[in-house]
Amino acid sequence: MRFPKIAFIGAGSTIFMRSLIGDVLQMEGLQGAHVALMDIDRVRLEQSAAVAARMLESLKVPATFATHMNQREALDGADFVITSFQVGGYEPCTVTDFEVPKQFGLRQTIGDTVGIGGIMRALRTVPDLWSVCDDMRAVCPDATLLQYVNPMAMNIWAITERYPDIKVVGLCHSIQHTLEALSIDLGVPEDKIRYKIAGINHIAFFLQLDEILEDGGYRDLYPALQRGYAEGRFPTEASMENPRCRNIVRYEMLKRVGYFVTESSEHFAEYVPWFIKAGREDLIEKFKIPLDEYPARCINHKKMWQDEKEALASSMVFEVKQSVEYASHIMNAIWTGKPAVICGNVANDGLIDNLPKGCAVEVPCLVDRNGIQPTAVGQIPAHLAAIMQSNVSMQGLVVEALLTENRDRIYHAAMMDLHTGAELDLEQIWQLVDALLAEHRDWLPGWTQGTYKWAAE
């Protein structure tokens, strides 16, 4: 019996590698997999290999591991490819993405999806993802790429435009964590909730949200959600204690648009112009918006990595738990034929009628031996599509900049970003882009340097 080869590009993300590969090792059909761990950081790669060895010791499965610092070597003959890396790391690039905009009065929470932080991250990241696709074409053209790197929508759009032959799906855990939060507030077990989502990554909405009843019927859960927020009961204290479930911004959006968004409040607050405003600290307090959340999270991840390193030096038994991630379910479904349903990010090829063709959309997908098969959703409510479209327009400009090496489109993308445009005037936006491109010079393609085409002589 042949088992698959899985190439993990960015395996120095030890905590995430442990989660995804731990899931794989608990799938009967994947337990004999060969996992090629690849990273450019030897120290982190060696730690990930040590963690993998401890997982094998704990689970007693016949999987094998190898480490690589050469990407094409790791990819050679792979059946599945996982990408999980952060170009430029927390330092210097994430720090730059937050500190430079602050000098212009522009504050962010996460800065990895849209906004000026998301734009800069896409410019740094897409060329590296394209290099993965180039190597896949050469040594594993039939492999399925499970893409976890943010900014998800821009990355998937850029991949599918340039490499339409690569089988790719973008994966995120926002929907799983949102389901957890809703379950806590509603007091309904997750396995008793039926839902349907559609949209773009981090701005998809629950178009359907029902409780599965004992008699086989269904109860619409939206009235209970709306009533609970109006009466001040939601979000509950229990959900607010969980960092992933602080949902005041999302409940306010439910009140205004009638649907619950799939991404956390700290993310969504910076995707729109209504929650983070200069001189409006009352909004920050009212909606509990955690400014600079992502840098704090990065620092915490560094501590977790150090804790993992110390654990390896002890005789502690590694407990391997099943995570909420989709990756192992996708690989198992393709490899064994046992079907699974996931929510994936794919090119909009007739899937959501009122979003542009080709942009990256997040929709339900059936997965089996035939691969990933997205579900056509059709029309979504017009006001939800309008919120998404504002972000899609910005994403499309960044993708165009990357595909055509058109530096001017970077300014246009920043100009069209909702939060940036609400806080800064045009001259400030141009100065901010100039400052960030200069600071990130060593991490960006050469075409990003220069001057704006229509700048005064």
C-alpha positions, 0 to 999 in steps of 0.5 A: 500500500502506497502512502502519500508524500507531503511537502511542508514549505515553511515547516519552521512554523513549528507550532502550526506544523505540529498541529497540521502534521499531528492531524495527518498522523491521526488519519488512518489512511495517511499514517504511513505518509512521508513528510518533507519538512522544508525551511530556510531557517536551519534552527527552526527546521531542526526543532520542527524535526525534533517535534515530529520525532516526538509525535511519532514516538507518541502515536507509534505510526509508520510515517517518516520525515526528512528535512530539506533547505532546498525547496525543489528537493522537498517538493520532488514527487510530492502528492500534497504541498502545504505552504505556511510561511511569513516573508520577512517575519515579525522582525523586521517586516511586521513591525515595519507594517505597523510602525510606519503607518502609525507615523501617519496616524493610521492604526491597525489590528492585524494588518495581514489581509487588507489595508496597507499591511496586507498590501505590503505582505502580498508584495513580499509573499506572492513571488515566493508562492510563485516560486513554489508553483514553478517548482511544482510544475517541474517536479510534482505537477499533479500535487494539490497545494494547500495554501495557508499563507496570508493575505489569503485572497490576494495570494490565491488570486495571484496563483490562479491567474498565473498558474491555472494548471496548479491544483490549489485551495486556500485554507483558513480556520476562521469559519471553524472558530466562528462556529465555536463562538456561536455555539458558546453564545447560543448554547447549541452544540457545534454538531447541531448547527447547519450552516452555509457560508459564501464570500471572500476570505475573512469577509464571508457571511453565514447565509444560512444558520440553523439548529438541527432539531431532534425530529429532523427539522431545523430552527433558524438561529438568526432571530435568537442571535439578533434578540440576544445582542439587542438585549445585551446578552450576546456576546456572552461573558463565556465567549468574551473570555476566549480571545477567538470569540470577542465578537462585539464588532461582528454582532454590530454588523449583524444588527446592521446587515442581518448576517454574521460575518465569518472572521473575528472582530479584531480582523473585521474592524480594519476591513471597513471604515466604521470602527477605527477612527482618529479621535474616536477612542470611544469606538475603540472602547465600545467595540473592544478593538485590540489595536496592534493585536498582531504584533502582540500575537507574534511575540506570544508565538515566539514565546510558544516556540521557546516553550516548545524548545524547552519541552523537547529537552525534557522527557515530557510526553507529547500529546497530539490532539486533533485540530480544527484545520481542514488540511488532513481531511482534504488529503485523506479525502483525495487519497482514500476517496472518503468524501469531506466537505470544507470551506475553501478559497478558490477562483471565482469561476461562476461560483458567486455571480455578483462578484468578479470572475477570477477573484478569490472566493470562499465557498463550500467545497466537496473533496473526494478522489476527484479533488476539490470541487467548489459549490456554485452559490449563485447570487448573494445578498447585494449589500453583502456583495457590496462590502466584499466588492470594496475589498475585492477592488483593492485586491485586484489592483495589488494582483495587477501590480504583481502580474504586470509589475506596475508599481503605480497600482500599489498606490491605487490599491492603498487609495481604494482601501476602505480604512486607509482612505477613511483616515488619510488624504491622498498625499498622506497615502502616497507618502505612506506607500513611498515610506513602506516601499523604501523600508521593505526594499530588501524584501520586495521585487526590484520593480517596486522601487522607483517613482510614481508614474505621474509624479511632478518632475 
